[in-house]
Amino acid sequence: MSFNIALSGISSAQKDLDVTANNVANVRTTGFKGSRAEFADVFANNIFSGSDQQTGNGSATASVAQQFSQGTLNFTQNSLDMAISGNGFFATTSGIAQQDFTYTRAGAFKLNDDSYIVNNQGRFLHGFPVDSASGATQSTSLAASGPIRIPDSAGAPSATENQYQSFNLDARAPGIDVSNGFNPEDPTSYTSSTSTTIYDSLGESHVMTTYYVKRNAADVGGQENVWDVYNTVDGQMVDTNPSQGYTGAPSYEPSPGDGVDNTVSSQRIVFDQSGSPVGVPNPGGYNLDSDTFPPASISLANVLSNGADTSQNVQIFYRDRLDQGGDTAPTQFASDFSVNLLEQDGTTVGRLTNIDIAEDGLISASYSNGDVQYLGKVALVRFANEQGLTQLGDASWSESQSSGIATSGEANSGVFGTIEASALENSNVDLTKELVDLISAQRNFQANSRSLEINNSLQQNILQIR
């Protein structure tokens, strides 16, 4: 019996050595979780023997338990590298339409030849679908998740439909005589100007320039703080059509005397004595309760000659696109002309320039045309019993009956950890501790070997009795 006891001790010591050696071998493996050999004593007894007389039958390996403690983070230069700080696993599958989920903490991801995010084994990283414009999550179910693809281009161009502008016009500027006319090529015929780029339906860019002309009070019925707004596209005058009122602004004839009526209209804007916009004109004067100027629009019908949609109109708003209360409205103060806001909603075809991954796993792609698209949100998964997961190698695991069912959710919410972009989680193996354990396991093996040797000597002595 003592032979078996010694052999069980040697077997346990060998198992301890194997586990420790495996930990040491994977000290540089990204996302690796070290294991710990756990042992139990073996005790045999029956109803006809006293337990106080039993010595035990050795030891046995009870479990090789994985330790899912947090590993240190190693920051990298790859924007697709991801590390989980806290609870959770990445979910991956072998194919785009597959549901053979495996789970890992190793976040060394890259793009494959189809621009999908994959790991070193070519498995696809899964994420939750989101609204491409707002990034709002549509579902956090693992069944609704799918591989995340990073498109190289921003897709089809979109024609500019809206332009948003806000500015300060210099109240100190002298008025310009109406009789002198307006000419975009003559700087003395306007007070200030600014330009922006707009796009047609084919994605071709055009320069839209806005001119602000301050009028003499004597030319506009004694009204102070009156300005006329003109617009050109690629240097060609276009009609500026107010949606409400302000019909008093003079029109402009680019080529008078050529026998062709090329008159274009402008928009009149008026400020009150505090430098704030005056509202829509009415028979009794002006409505002073307006927050900003009514929008205007320009038509590109006579400008486009490249096969683009000639019915394109650009609506001009004198505020920020999200401002409904006039907080970003234009002003007329005694300070230099300045543009506070100038943007539009059109885009041309853009090429991928940057990928950003937030702490909650939201992936956004920036393109050369200024477009930003939200592509998905990295799915995280947790289990009731992580130590019950089945090891598959490559620092990955699969669900088992002992682990419980996978529960998916968003990073940085609830019990799920945060995602650190451009970082990898190192192995959680403490090399110093493992080397000490290695020495301890070696001594244990030697001691059990000595027990086996002594038992062998005793039996040899018994056999030599005559």
Sequence and secondary structure as in RCSB ss.txt:
>XXXX:A:sequence
MSFNIALSGISSAQKDLDVTANNVANVRTTGFKGSRAEFADVFANNIFSGSDQQTGNGSATASVAQQFSQGTLNF
TQNSLDMAISGNGFFATTSGIAQQDFTYTRAGAFKLNDDSYIVNNQGRFLHGFPVDSASGATQSTSLAASGPIRI
PDSAGAPSATENQYQSFNLDARAPGIDVSNGFNPEDPTSYTSSTSTTIYDSLGESHVMTTYYVKRNAADVGGQEN
VWDVYNTVDGQMVDTNPSQGYTGAPSYEPSPGDGVDNTVSSQRIVFDQSGSPVGVPNPGGYNLDSDTFPPASISL
ANVLSNGADTSQNVQIFYRDRLDQGGDTAPTQFASDFSVNLLEQDGTTVGRLTNIDIAEDGLISASYSNGDVQYL
GKVALVRFANEQGLTQLGDASWSESQSSGIATSGEANSGVFGTIEASALENSNVDLTKELVDLISAQRNFQANSR
SLEINNSLQQNILQIR
>XXXX:A:secstr
 HHHHHHHHHHHHHHHHHHHHHHHHTTT TT   EEEEEEE     TTS GGG     EEEEEEEE      EEE
 S TT EEEESS EEEEESSTT    EEES    EE TTSBEE TT  EEEEE B TTT  BS   GGG EE B 
 SB  S B   EEEEEEEEETTS  B GGG   TT GGG SEEEEEEEE TT  EEEEEEEEEEB GGGGTT SS
EEEEEEEETTEEE EEESSS TTS  B SSTTSSS   B  EEEEB TTS B   EETTEE TT SS   EEEE 
TTT  SSS TT EEEEESS TT SSSTT  EEESS  EEEEEEES B   BEEEEEE TT EEEEEETTS EEEE
EEEEEEE S GGGSEEEETTEEE  TTT   EEEETTSTT  EEEETEEE     HHHHHHHHHHHHHHHHHHHH
HHHHHHHHHHHHHT  
